[in-house]
Amino acid sequence: MVLVFCFLFLIVLFVLVVILSNLRISINKLELSNEIEKTPIIKKFEMSISIYILNKIKIFNKNIDENYLKSEKNSKKIEHIKNKILSGKSIKEKKKSAKTDMDILKRLNINLKELNLELKLGTEDVLLTTFLIAIISIVISMALGKVIKRYDEKKYKYLIIPNYNNKNSLKIILNGIIDIKLVNIISILLKLLFRSDYFVKRTSNRRSYVNSYE
């Protein structure tokens, strides 16, 4: 009886911790640039992933920097992910994937606590550069309206700069803090698990066998 009570207590405690916890992603320094040829695109990178209870008590923390990403083990993982993202898919599949990704982002209910972004973009076409700058500015403005709980001009700053040097160039300097409820992440992971292609394929195979026996 005591063991059962202890087990139930641990379950209740775990549920409470999950409900009251949030995942915090702090990008302390991110600088990407391809303006200088034959140099690494990632110039600077410092990020920390933490879990907080009631936004105050830190129970987990992991620091990541450019040296961590450049390690042999992690560089292979990044290359694998990049190849998977860039793998050949039909336009229909890409649209479906993008729609799923947007649905996941909405369900995560992301809270952007701080943002300091500077983006400098250039292309070989001046008109295209101007068009892209306008579109990016609109998209960022709309996105901020979705992920900011209370606007504070001291905490949220972004600057989009066109580069009219008639060449393809990109420079990003970013600092920011994102909070996500841990319970939202677990909920999304469970839904993705039970909606995986594995279960769909298993179901379709069973149906085909049933038909063959008829």
Backbone bond lengths (Angstrom), bond angles and torsions (degrees), N, CA, C in turn:
res aa  C-N    CA-C-N  psi(-1)  N-CA   C-N-CA  omega(-1)  CA-C   N-CA-C  phi
1 M - - - 1.470 - - 1.525 111.44 -
2 V 1.322 114.63 -40.59 1.468 119.61 178.94 1.520 110.94 -64.09
3 L 1.354 116.15 -39.93 1.467 120.47 179.41 1.526 111.25 -64.56
4 V 1.328 115.06 -40.08 1.469 119.36 178.52 1.525 110.34 -64.07
5 F 1.311 116.38 -43.49 1.466 121.17 179.01 1.535 110.69 -61.95
6 C 1.337 116.16 -43.76 1.476 120.29 179.17 1.516 110.96 -63.77
7 F 1.336 115.89 -39.41 1.463 120.96 179.36 1.525 110.71 -63.95
8 L 1.327 116.28 -45.51 1.464 120.53 178.72 1.526 111.64 -64.48
9 F 1.328 115.25 -38.28 1.466 120.10 178.46 1.526 110.89 -62.83
10 L 1.334 116.53 -41.63 1.466 120.89 179.58 1.526 110.96 -65.73
11 I 1.334 116.18 -38.64 1.470 119.94 178.31 1.525 110.68 -64.03
12 V 1.327 115.92 -46.37 1.473 120.83 179.34 1.528 110.20 -62.52
13 L 1.321 116.53 -41.24 1.458 121.03 179.20 1.527 111.03 -63.54
14 F 1.329 115.87 -42.38 1.470 120.63 178.90 1.525 110.87 -62.56
15 V 1.330 115.91 -44.49 1.475 120.22 179.79 1.520 110.54 -62.07
16 L 1.312 117.31 -42.79 1.465 121.43 179.26 1.526 111.15 -62.97
17 V 1.336 116.73 -42.46 1.469 121.03 178.96 1.523 110.27 -61.72
18 V 1.336 116.20 -43.17 1.470 120.45 179.82 1.524 110.74 -63.71
19 I 1.330 117.14 -44.77 1.465 121.60 -178.00 1.526 111.54 -64.91
20 L 1.333 116.59 -37.95 1.464 121.21 -174.91 1.530 113.30 -91.14
21 S 1.335 117.23 -0.27 1.469 120.25 -175.35 1.518 111.83 -103.01
22 N 1.316 115.03 155.98 1.453 121.00 174.57 1.521 110.28 -139.56
23 L 1.316 114.49 148.32 1.469 121.74 177.00 1.519 108.18 -91.29
24 R 1.321 116.86 127.64 1.463 121.37 -179.52 1.526 109.97 -116.16
25 I 1.325 115.97 121.90 1.465 122.22 176.40 1.521 107.82 -107.52
26 S 1.318 115.79 113.89 1.466 120.87 -178.39 1.525 109.04 -110.60
27 I 1.318 116.26 112.87 1.466 120.99 174.94 1.523 106.60 -92.77
28 N 1.318 115.74 99.99 1.461 120.66 -175.75 1.524 112.23 -77.39
29 K 1.328 115.17 -31.90 1.455 118.80 179.91 1.528 109.17 -162.53
30 L 1.320 115.82 120.22 1.463 121.16 175.80 1.521 108.87 -137.74
31 E 1.312 115.41 122.09 1.463 120.44 178.49 1.524 109.25 -134.67
32 L 1.336 114.66 117.55 1.459 122.08 177.50 1.525 108.74 -117.91
33 S 1.326 116.14 140.70 1.460 118.50 179.20 1.527 110.28 -163.05
34 N 1.327 115.21 139.73 1.464 120.81 172.77 1.533 110.39 -119.35
35 E 1.339 115.63 19.56 1.468 120.17 -177.71 1.529 111.90 -68.67
36 I 1.335 116.51 -32.51 1.466 120.24 177.82 1.518 108.31 -102.02
37 E 1.316 117.39 119.14 1.463 122.22 -176.26 1.529 111.67 -68.97
38 K 1.337 114.17 151.79 1.466 123.15 176.30 1.530 112.42 60.95
39 T 1.313 116.01 33.79 1.478 121.57 174.27 1.523 107.94 -129.83
40 P 1.338 118.54 155.40 1.468 120.73 179.43 1.528 111.61 -58.94
41 I 1.314 116.37 140.46 1.464 120.69 179.47 1.525 110.65 -66.99
42 I 1.340 116.55 -40.25 1.466 120.62 178.49 1.523 108.36 -83.06
43 K 1.325 116.57 110.23 1.469 120.91 -179.11 1.527 111.13 -86.74
44 K 1.331 115.50 -46.58 1.465 120.87 -179.71 1.522 108.39 -142.05
45 F 1.332 115.78 144.04 1.458 118.93 179.29 1.527 109.96 -157.43
46 E 1.335 115.35 120.10 1.465 122.04 175.35 1.524 108.03 -140.75
47 M 1.323 115.47 121.76 1.452 119.76 -177.77 1.526 109.57 -143.23
48 S 1.325 116.51 148.77 1.459 120.73 175.53 1.526 109.40 -130.77
49 I 1.333 115.59 140.74 1.459 122.58 176.90 1.522 107.27 -115.96
50 S 1.327 116.78 120.37 1.463 121.28 -174.96 1.528 110.77 -131.37
51 I 1.326 114.87 157.29 1.464 121.52 172.73 1.523 108.10 -120.30
52 Y 1.325 115.49 126.29 1.466 121.82 -178.63 1.522 110.29 -117.70
53 I 1.337 115.58 145.62 1.464 121.43 170.42 1.527 107.38 -103.42
54 L 1.336 115.40 126.63 1.471 122.06 -178.64 1.538 111.81 57.21
55 N 1.335 116.39 28.44 1.470 123.07 177.93 1.531 113.94 63.05
56 K 1.330 117.38 12.14 1.468 119.43 -175.78 1.528 113.46 -128.61
57 I 1.329 116.65 -42.07 1.466 120.50 -174.48 1.529 109.67 -94.15
58 K 1.323 116.29 114.83 1.458 120.79 -179.92 1.521 109.54 -85.12
59 I 1.359 116.32 122.96 1.458 120.20 -179.84 1.531 112.57 -112.71
60 F 1.340 116.24 -7.69 1.465 120.08 178.28 1.523 108.99 -156.16
61 N 1.339 115.36 144.36 1.460 119.58 177.30 1.526 110.22 -153.67
62 K 1.320 116.65 135.98 1.459 123.28 177.59 1.515 109.16 -136.52
63 N 1.340 116.59 121.01 1.459 121.49 178.95 1.525 110.10 -96.97
64 I 1.324 115.06 138.14 1.467 121.12 -179.49 1.523 108.28 -131.56
65 D 1.336 116.78 134.89 1.464 120.73 176.17 1.524 109.79 -135.96
66 E 1.347 117.05 -176.44 1.459 120.23 -175.75 1.523 112.69 -64.25
67 N 1.331 117.15 -31.06 1.466 120.50 178.12 1.528 111.11 -67.10
68 Y 1.341 115.81 -36.62 1.462 120.78 177.22 1.527 110.51 -64.36
69 L 1.337 116.95 -41.51 1.463 121.16 179.78 1.522 112.17 -69.30
70 K 1.338 116.32 -30.39 1.459 120.79 -176.83 1.518 113.56 -81.62
71 S 1.340 117.26 -8.52 1.457 119.90 178.70 1.525 109.53 -61.40
72 E 1.306 116.63 150.42 1.472 121.49 -173.72 1.526 112.24 -57.43
73 K 1.316 116.21 -43.21 1.458 121.10 -177.71 1.527 111.44 -63.73
74 N 1.335 116.52 -47.53 1.461 120.67 -176.80 1.520 112.56 -75.02
75 S 1.332 117.09 -33.21 1.465 119.79 178.77 1.526 110.96 -64.10
76 K 1.339 117.13 -34.24 1.468 120.64 176.83 1.519 110.89 -67.90
77 K 1.336 116.32 -39.36 1.463 120.38 178.17 1.526 110.55 -63.73
78 I 1.334 116.12 -44.14 1.469 120.96 -179.76 1.526 110.33 -63.16
79 E 1.327 116.99 -41.22 1.459 121.72 179.46 1.528 110.17 -64.47
80 H 1.330 116.32 -39.48 1.468 120.96 178.92 1.528 110.35 -64.20
81 I 1.328 116.93 -44.15 1.466 121.36 179.08 1.523 110.59 -64.00
82 K 1.341 116.06 -42.80 1.469 120.28 -179.99 1.527 110.68 -62.13
83 N 1.339 116.91 -43.54 1.465 120.64 179.52 1.519 111.57 -64.47
84 K 1.339 115.36 -35.49 1.463 119.72 179.68 1.520 110.86 -67.85
85 I 1.341 115.41 -40.58 1.468 120.01 179.50 1.526 111.33 -67.09
86 L 1.337 115.99 -39.29 1.455 121.17 -176.39 1.522 113.01 -89.01
87 S 1.329 117.45 2.50 1.458 120.51 -178.27 1.523 110.13 -62.93
88 G 1.318 114.88 150.69 1.454 120.11 -176.21 1.519 112.95 -63.89
89 K 1.306 116.55 117.90 1.460 122.50 176.01 1.520 108.37 -132.26
90 S 1.302 115.42 151.80 1.456 119.33 175.84 1.525 109.53 -69.55
91 I 1.322 115.72 160.31 1.467 120.37 179.34 1.530 110.39 -60.42
92 K 1.327 116.19 -36.97 1.460 120.81 179.18 1.524 111.09 -62.96
93 E 1.343 116.43 -42.77 1.467 121.20 179.48 1.521 111.00 -66.24
94 K 1.345 116.68 -39.77 1.458 120.58 179.42 1.525 111.17 -65.29
95 K 1.329 117.30 -39.35 1.465 120.85 178.12 1.523 110.50 -64.93
96 K 1.322 116.07 -41.84 1.466 120.91 179.28 1.523 110.76 -64.16
97 S 1.353 116.11 -41.97 1.458 121.22 179.29 1.520 110.94 -64.59
98 A 1.341 116.83 -42.77 1.462 121.17 179.62 1.529 110.92 -64.29
99 K 1.332 116.50 -39.09 1.462 120.65 178.52 1.525 110.78 -64.37
100 T 1.337 116.35 -40.40 1.472 121.25 177.99 1.519 110.64 -64.28
101 D 1.338 116.33 -43.25 1.466 120.99 179.64 1.526 111.07 -61.73
102 M 1.325 117.30 -42.08 1.461 121.10 179.73 1.530 110.35 -65.70
103 D 1.323 116.39 -38.84 1.463 120.47 178.58 1.527 110.71 -63.65
104 I 1.339 116.64 -39.82 1.463 121.39 178.15 1.522 110.52 -63.82
105 L 1.332 116.74 -44.49 1.463 120.67 179.83 1.524 111.79 -60.85
106 K 1.337 116.38 -39.15 1.468 119.86 178.96 1.527 110.85 -65.59
107 R 1.327 116.44 -41.90 1.457 120.96 -178.14 1.526 112.31 -70.56
108 L 1.327 117.37 -26.43 1.465 120.25 178.89 1.523 111.84 -68.57
109 N 1.351 115.95 -23.83 1.464 120.92 179.48 1.542 110.65 54.41
110 I 1.311 115.66 57.54 1.466 122.40 -176.65 1.528 110.86 -65.97
111 N 1.332 115.44 138.00 1.458 121.71 177.21 1.536 108.30 -115.43
112 L 1.324 116.28 109.25 1.460 121.03 178.25 1.520 108.64 -85.47
113 K 1.339 116.19 112.51 1.464 120.46 -175.42 1.530 112.17 -89.16
114 E 1.339 117.11 -33.26 1.470 121.04 179.07 1.528 109.48 -148.28
115 L 1.324 115.48 148.49 1.466 120.34 177.26 1.521 109.92 -152.20
116 N 1.311 114.91 130.18 1.459 121.85 172.89 1.518 106.71 -137.79
117 L 1.324 116.00 102.12 1.468 121.52 -172.48 1.523 111.05 -124.30
118 E 1.335 114.53 133.33 1.464 121.00 170.86 1.519 107.65 -128.17
119 L 1.324 116.41 120.62 1.456 121.64 -178.11 1.528 109.36 -124.79
120 K 1.323 115.13 125.62 1.461 121.35 178.62 1.520 108.03 -119.89
121 L 1.343 115.53 120.99 1.465 120.24 -172.52 1.523 111.02 -129.80
122 G 1.329 115.54 140.03 1.456 120.35 177.10 1.515 111.07 -145.33
123 T 1.321 116.70 149.77 1.464 121.87 175.13 1.532 108.47 -133.15
124 E 1.321 115.23 178.31 1.465 119.98 179.58 1.529 111.76 -76.71
125 D 1.329 116.67 -11.21 1.463 122.38 -179.44 1.528 109.16 -116.49
126 V 1.324 116.89 121.89 1.464 121.69 -178.15 1.524 111.51 -62.38
127 L 1.325 117.37 -42.35 1.456 121.26 -179.62 1.530 111.30 -64.62
128 L 1.340 115.51 -40.35 1.462 120.01 178.70 1.531 110.67 -65.39
129 T 1.316 116.39 -39.41 1.473 120.78 177.72 1.517 110.74 -60.74
130 T 1.327 116.23 -46.79 1.465 121.57 179.57 1.524 111.15 -61.14
131 F 1.345 116.02 -43.09 1.463 121.15 179.78 1.527 110.91 -63.40
132 L 1.342 117.42 -46.11 1.461 121.70 -178.62 1.527 111.76 -63.73
133 I 1.326 116.41 -39.51 1.468 120.76 179.00 1.525 110.51 -61.68
134 A 1.330 116.19 -42.72 1.466 120.73 179.38 1.528 111.01 -65.20
135 I 1.337 116.99 -44.49 1.469 121.51 -179.28 1.523 110.85 -64.06
136 I 1.339 116.83 -45.74 1.468 121.12 -179.53 1.517 110.75 -61.64
137 S 1.320 116.87 -42.40 1.469 121.00 178.93 1.526 111.24 -60.95
138 I 1.336 116.70 -42.20 1.465 121.03 179.46 1.523 110.83 -65.96
139 V 1.337 116.38 -44.63 1.470 121.06 -178.65 1.529 110.84 -62.65
140 I 1.335 117.00 -44.66 1.468 120.88 179.48 1.521 110.70 -62.88
141 S 1.331 116.15 -43.15 1.465 120.89 179.52 1.528 111.21 -60.81
142 M 1.333 117.19 -42.88 1.463 121.66 179.46 1.526 110.64 -68.27
143 A 1.334 116.82 -41.19 1.465 121.29 -179.27 1.520 111.25 -64.40
144 L 1.323 116.74 -40.01 1.464 120.53 179.60 1.522 111.31 -61.87
145 G 1.316 115.90 -35.80 1.456 119.90 178.51 1.525 112.43 -64.19
146 K 1.342 116.88 -24.65 1.462 121.46 -179.05 1.525 112.89 -87.04
147 V 1.339 117.76 -30.01 1.475 120.19 -171.02 1.529 113.89 -111.74
148 I 1.340 117.51 3.41 1.467 120.82 177.86 1.529 109.28 -105.90
149 K 1.314 116.21 125.55 1.461 120.91 179.98 1.532 111.13 -78.44
150 R 1.338 115.93 -44.49 1.465 120.79 179.76 1.527 108.40 -142.91
151 Y 1.319 117.19 119.56 1.459 120.63 -174.64 1.531 111.69 -73.96
152 D 1.348 113.94 135.73 1.462 122.17 175.30 1.525 106.97 -140.65
153 E 1.334 116.35 114.64 1.471 120.17 -174.54 1.527 112.62 -61.99
154 K 1.340 117.59 -20.07 1.461 120.33 177.89 1.531 112.15 -77.36
155 K 1.341 116.06 -24.35 1.464 120.40 -177.02 1.522 113.72 -98.27
156 Y 1.340 116.09 -21.03 1.468 119.65 -175.74 1.526 110.32 -123.11
157 K 1.324 114.99 109.07 1.457 120.75 -179.81 1.524 109.44 -136.31
158 Y 1.324 116.21 136.38 1.471 119.08 172.76 1.522 109.41 -148.04
159 L 1.325 114.02 144.88 1.456 121.61 -177.50 1.527 108.55 -134.75
160 I 1.335 117.07 120.72 1.461 122.67 179.78 1.527 107.73 -109.42
161 I 1.326 116.05 117.57 1.468 120.82 -173.24 1.526 110.48 -117.26
162 P 1.347 117.91 128.03 1.473 119.36 174.88 1.524 111.26 -80.31
163 N 1.319 115.74 144.15 1.463 121.71 176.02 1.532 107.62 -115.32
164 Y 1.336 116.69 108.57 1.457 121.22 -175.54 1.526 111.89 -98.73
165 N 1.319 116.87 50.15 1.468 121.35 178.34 1.525 112.50 -97.63
166 N 1.359 116.02 11.04 1.464 122.01 178.72 1.529 113.03 56.13
167 K 1.335 116.03 41.19 1.466 120.76 174.22 1.527 108.36 -149.27
168 N 1.329 114.84 154.67 1.464 120.03 179.98 1.530 109.60 -75.37
169 S 1.316 116.23 114.19 1.461 120.43 -178.35 1.522 110.26 -144.86
170 L 1.325 114.76 150.86 1.460 120.49 -180.00 1.520 109.12 -148.56
171 K 1.338 115.03 133.59 1.462 120.95 175.39 1.526 108.48 -138.95
172 I 1.328 115.90 128.01 1.464 121.22 -179.91 1.525 109.42 -128.54
173 I 1.318 116.50 128.56 1.462 122.79 171.28 1.524 106.63 -121.69
174 L 1.326 116.76 121.72 1.463 120.09 -171.51 1.524 112.04 -138.64
175 N 1.332 115.16 135.19 1.462 123.60 167.92 1.525 106.66 -133.55
176 G 1.326 117.08 140.83 1.458 118.03 179.59 1.517 112.94 -175.21
177 I 1.321 114.96 166.17 1.461 121.92 178.93 1.527 108.56 -134.06
178 I 1.337 115.85 128.61 1.463 122.39 179.80 1.524 108.91 -121.40
179 D 1.325 116.39 134.95 1.462 122.38 175.32 1.522 109.58 -116.04
180 I 1.344 116.06 135.73 1.460 121.73 176.56 1.526 108.24 -135.80
181 K 1.322 116.95 131.18 1.452 120.78 177.09 1.531 109.67 -62.69
182 L 1.318 116.05 132.30 1.463 120.84 -178.11 1.523 111.20 -63.15
183 V 1.315 117.01 -35.09 1.460 120.33 -179.77 1.524 111.01 -64.98
184 N 1.340 117.86 -32.83 1.471 121.10 177.42 1.525 111.11 -67.58
185 I 1.339 116.57 -39.80 1.464 121.19 179.41 1.520 110.36 -64.22
186 I 1.330 117.20 -46.05 1.463 121.55 -179.66 1.529 110.57 -63.48
187 S 1.320 116.48 -39.99 1.462 120.86 178.79 1.523 111.41 -61.55
188 I 1.335 116.77 -44.29 1.468 121.14 178.87 1.522 110.77 -64.72
189 L 1.337 117.36 -43.11 1.468 121.33 -179.91 1.526 111.49 -61.20
190 L 1.315 117.02 -40.42 1.462 121.06 178.80 1.527 111.17 -65.90
191 K 1.320 116.46 -40.84 1.465 119.99 179.17 1.518 111.44 -66.40
192 L 1.332 116.41 -39.91 1.465 120.06 177.64 1.521 110.93 -66.28
193 L 1.321 116.72 -36.74 1.460 121.43 179.90 1.514 111.63 -62.70
194 F 1.333 116.58 -45.38 1.453 120.30 -176.51 1.522 113.40 -85.70
195 R 1.336 116.70 -2.66 1.463 120.36 174.55 1.518 111.50 -112.02
196 S 1.299 117.58 16.90 1.467 121.83 -175.61 1.529 110.51 -68.70
197 D 1.328 116.29 159.17 1.469 122.06 179.16 1.523 111.90 -64.21
198 Y 1.337 115.01 -24.32 1.465 119.31 -178.99 1.527 110.59 -59.65
199 F 1.344 116.16 -46.69 1.447 119.92 -178.33 1.524 111.02 -69.46
200 V 1.343 116.37 -34.83 1.460 120.19 178.79 1.516 110.53 -64.25
201 K 1.348 115.26 -45.06 1.455 120.49 -179.57 1.512 111.32 -64.70
202 R 1.338 116.34 -41.48 1.455 120.30 179.80 1.531 109.94 -60.95
203 T 1.337 115.65 -42.73 1.457 120.03 -179.27 1.518 111.48 -63.56
204 S 1.359 116.49 -44.74 1.454 120.91 -178.33 1.517 110.94 -64.75
205 N 1.345 117.78 -35.91 1.455 121.09 179.74 1.525 111.00 -66.52
206 R 1.318 115.83 -41.46 1.446 119.51 179.84 1.534 110.88 -63.39
207 R 1.320 115.96 -38.17 1.459 119.43 179.45 1.527 111.37 -65.37
208 S 1.328 116.19 -39.67 1.452 119.48 -178.78 1.511 111.10 -65.23
209 Y 1.348 117.31 -36.70 1.454 121.00 178.13 1.526 111.20 -66.99
210 V 1.352 113.93 -38.26 1.472 118.22 179.46 1.509 110.48 -61.91
211 N 1.345 115.92 -43.12 1.464 120.25 -179.10 1.522 111.61 -64.84
212 S 1.330 117.07 -33.62 1.455 120.48 -176.42 1.518 111.56 -70.47
213 Y 1.331 116.84 -23.02 1.457 119.44 -179.58 1.524 112.26 -86.16
214 E 1.308 116.37 -14.69 1.462 118.99 -177.62 1.530 111.78 -72.86
